[in-house]
């Protein structure tokens, strides 16, 4: 995926564009990564919504820890928020989106029908940070392969509405917001999954954080993949990385070992995982 270089001017522009587009829709499809649902969203969206309904789509659920995905769905739904978890690579799973949108907008649609509009459309758009799967969802919903302009705001063409199932219509370009870079832990969650450019943190920092996280949360996977003994599982993250460097035969090249660990996590070699829980302190 193309990486992005955000700076305040750019952010302002992105924010203005998204706010402008939100005005045109009945409902917002907020796309986040199921492996880090809070860290992969931009909190500013909430104020930009201005009471407009939204569906939180926890995408890439195929890569996430299913038990934790359920905890997130329960937490969101407990907050009276519509949330679903999907794997956008499977069109079948997206069928619930138009149905849910119509359900949420039932009153508004009934009013339109009462005014004589026979098939009132539901206008929606996908919004999210780069790489969460907005374009994949959009393309699947409209059953076309539309060229999306990449992760850059400011490329506003003539906007079009694309037909999806039911009466759903989607704006042809997703709204792109930026992730929260400022918090170190959030940044490392984003970096480990590849949601932000690899240049933001060093591989070493990300891998050390990741090793600690997997040790505390998914020790069995770590032990299995790298054939670590029970005693080796007691090592701290830095010593574990040194050990892995030896095991990989990388002769003291720690950075190379860090990169390999990160790649293994991203490829799912360490199984399905979720890097945060609803009860974690969210900054
Ligand atoms: P964006 O518009 O939000 O920036 O994201 P985009 O749809 O481009 O998706 C980013 C990457 O995530 C793509 O992979 C895409 O295939 C993948 N992806 C999207 N949804 C899912 C999902 O539900 N599960 C999984 N496992 N992957 C998903 P890529 O490697 O960048 O491109 P490509 O391999 O598809 O060519």
Boltz pocket constraint, residues with backbone or C-beta under 6 A from the ligand:
constraints:
  - pocket:
      binder: B
      contacts: [[A, 1], [A, 59], [A, 60], [A, 61], [A, 62], [A, 63], [A, 86], [A, 87], [A, 88], [A, 89], [A, 128], [A, 129], [A, 130], [A, 131], [A, 132], [A, 133], [A, 134], [A, 135], [A, 136], [A, 137], [A, 151], [A, 174]]
      max_distance: 6.0
